[in-house]
Amino acid sequence: MLRLLSKYWWLLVLRGVLAVVFGIAAFALPGVTLAVLVLCFGAFSFVDGVFSLAGAWSARKEHAEWWLPLLQGVVGIIIGVLTYLNPALTAVALLIYIVAWSFVTGVLQIAAGIALRREIQGELWIILSGVFSILFAAFIMWQPGAGALALIWAIGAWAIVWGVLLVLAGFKLRGVAHGASSTSAAT
């Protein structure tokens, strides 16, 4: 699992940067309509799923745990497609999509982080991003009647924090990858 994630560390960083950009956009455009929020979330979920799927597919022959990011990618793509197939979603239906995607993503990131515990120290960033994603899902379900503006701000805050955690995890894994390659070159 460590080789898989450290080889494709840049995908975690890219996913994190996309999440931060999405979060900033949510704060910068607070008057965005629900339709635009639906389209933005659908695009974000789909693109995030594609990147996760690409990383998993690239490593499928090398690593036994490749199915975790594969499953995360498939869920992201499905949620993205479902969002675009139903553009007239109500706020409640959008909440269900967001909560499902955030919860499943969180559980799978925790599983990946736990799998990494045997291989490296510092896997905590991946686990924390998963825990944060699950807490975000619980918060949204706890406050389902929140207005569209409050939802946009909550999603923006979650995306920024989640994105920063993914970027930190990616750079931690980059350091592990460079340490492994310099160690193997020295021997």
HELIX and SHEET records of a PDB file:
HELIX    1   1 LEU A    2  LYS A    7  1                                   6    
HELIX    2   2 TRP A    9  ALA A   28  1                                  20    
HELIX    3   3 LEU A   34  SER A   58  1                                  25    
HELIX    4   4 ALA A   64  TRP A   66  5                                   3    
HELIX    5   5 TRP A   67  LEU A   85  1                                  19    
HELIX    6   6 ALA A   91  LEU A  116  1                                  26    
HELIX    7   7 LEU A  124  TRP A  142  1                                  19    
HELIX    8   8 ALA A  148  ALA A  186  1                                  39    
END                                                                             
